[in-house]
Amino acid sequence: MCDEQDLAGFDWKALNRRQFAGFGVAGAAASLTACSATGTMLDGDEATGRLTESTVAFATPDGQMDAFFVHPAGERHPGVLLWPDIAGLREAFMVMARRLASEGYAVLVVNQYYRSRRAPLWNDFAAFQRDDGFGKAGALRKMLGPQAIMRDATAAIAWMDGQEAVDTTRGIGTQGYCMGGPFTVYTAAAVPSRVRAAASLHGGGLVREGEMSPHRLLDDSKAAYLFAIAQNDDAKDPQVKTALRQAAQAAGVPAEIEVYPADHGWTVLDSPAYDEAAAERAYGRILALNRSQL
């Protein structure tokens, strides 16, 4: 799991701005279009060539969740629910969502901290670090137990299924980064009738004590899984990959479980641990999972 010690040696003055430019697919000039019928439009829809995007809000049992929604314009595609890392919904994840949408998916990136404040709580990971992000996020995460995430996932998927852009005849995918990694398992277990692909990228807390440990919930889902584990996370707890393999085998669910030669956070564009080669490899495996299951 990402912590202050992992980040102490990084240079926070050079946070991968070239990656933002390189991956900003369909993120430049935009013109206004109409909002989708359900949910509340917060900032307006924008058409960016092939893609349409908007900031939306919808009801959950606990309030109004805000999110970023992007999809190919004028088409119906499988939906993907994306859970950000500890620093929350911000520009880095919007850029990443646009890229995935350009592959033919309707992508919803949620603000997991909506119970406290609308996104962005931090503009980038450097701001998170400067603002005592670990301390502040620690208090917010107390509201994000397994049952709360499962309620949120159920509401988010119901909202997605109400959108014209989402092809409800095909399965839903989910991706989660860092603290969002286990949320993908909770999502798959919460809505097993819809979720068919779940990818955890350097997810923390996948194997823990108690009946609600994500690895114990694989049996409640019908999804195929990708667990991409950071090398430094594996060094700290090498039994996680073994427990995941055993749990997936016992549950009879397909699972690709691999330790990557990169550190925690390597797939997130504004992370100081971002590793382009390893991130591209993980991205390719996500696409392969989605194409085989959705």
Residue, then its C-alpha position, 0 to 999 in steps of 0.5 A: m500500500c502506498d505510504e509516506q515512506d514509499l514516496a520520501g525519495f521522489d522528486w516532486k518537481a517533475l511529475n510526468r507532464r509529458q505523459f499528460a501531453g502524450f496520453g491526453v487523447a481527445g482532451a484538447a479543443a471541445s464543443l458543447t453538446a447535450c447532457s444525457a437524460t439521467g443524472t445531474m450534469l454539473d459542468g456540461d458535456e463536451a464533445t472531443g472529436r470521437l468522445t463525449e464527456s461530462t461531470v455528473a452526479f447521481a443518487t446513492p443510499d448515502g448521498q449524491m456521488d459526483a463522477f466523470f463520464v466519458h464515452p464514444a460519441g453517438e455509440r453504445h459500448p460496454g461500461v467500465l466503472l473506475w475507482p481512483d487511488i488514494a488522491g481521488l478523482r482528478e485530471a490524471f484519471m480523467v486523462m486515463a479514462r479518455r484513453l480507455a474510452s477511445e478504445g470503445y468503452a463508456v467509462l465512469v470515474v467516481n469520486q469515492y470521497y463524495r460523502s465529504r466533498r465534491a472532486p477534486l480534493w487534490n489537483d494532482f499527487a504532488a498537491f496531495q503530498r503537500d497537503d498532508g494527503f495521507g492524514k486527511a485521506g485516512a479520516l475520509r477512508k473511515m467512511l469507505g468500508p466494504q458495505a459502503i463501497m458495495r452500495d456505491a458500486t450498485a448505485a453507480i452501475a445502475w446509473m450507467d445502465g440508464q445511459e444511452a451510451v452504455d450497451t446493457t447487453r454486454g457486461i460491465g468492467t471495473q478498474g481500481y488503483c491503490m486503495g481502489g484495487p479492492f473496490t473492484v472485488y467489492t463491485a464484482a461481488a455487489v453486482p455479479s449479474r453485471v460485472r464480468a471483468a475486474a482489474s486491480l492495479h497495485g491494489g492494497g488490502l486485497v488480503r486481510e482479516g475478516e469475512m469481508s476480505p476481498h479475496r474471500l469474496l471472489d466466490d460471490s462474483k462472476a468476473a474474471y480478474l487481473f491482479a497487477i501487484a507492485q514489486n515493493d508491495d510484494a516484497k512487504d507481503p509476498q503471501v498476498k499473491t499466493a492467497l489470491r491464487q488459492a482463492a481464485q482457484a477455489a472460487g473457480v474464477p479466472a484470475e491473472i496474478e502477476v508481480y510487476p517490476a515497478d513500484h506502487g503507483w506505477t500505472v497512475l500518470d501523476s504518481p512519482a512512481y509512474d513507470e511508462a513501460a510497466a504501465e503500458r504492459a498493464y494497460g495492454r492486459i486490461l484491454a485483453l481482459n475487457r475484450s475477452q469478457l465484455 
